[in-house]
């Protein structure tokens, strides 16, 4: 794993422990495609939820998004995230995002959410309203799921598009 572009291009990132399936980093190629698509939206505050290794948040920082916040609840993700962040000016929160209320964040240009695939559908239904409260009016929410998962339409969101990369599907949502 490495940072694909920007000021930290080429920086190596620590992967999760070998064979540990609890952390599933977004692949370099998928991150490259993701940030290519995100060029359509304004840069600004970037929120990486279920951050795992922090690869997406670090990539966002490298590409000029600021401030960047990574939220991760468990290990080994949290310890891997801390090693990868080192002294970077990226804030990290060690908490379950389901405990964060609508007031936790404001004006996010991009929210990236990559939960455990088996929790994705339930988290989407449960968090759609809260995620909308955190979003800037012209921002975008990117929700990563496996290829089989289709997220239900929610009144707070308009589905802009979906893209598939390997085993992953990115759902791009705009605020309604």
Secondary structure, 3 states (H helix, E strand, C coil): CECCCCCCCCCECCCCCCCCCCCCCCCHHHHHHHHHHHHHCCCCCEEEECCCCCHHHHHHHHCCCCCEEEEECCCCHHHHHHHHHCCCCCEEEECCHHHCCCCCCCCEEEEEECCCHHHHHHHHHHHHHHHHHHEEEEEEEEEEEECCCCCCCCCCEEEEEEEEECCEEEEEEEEC
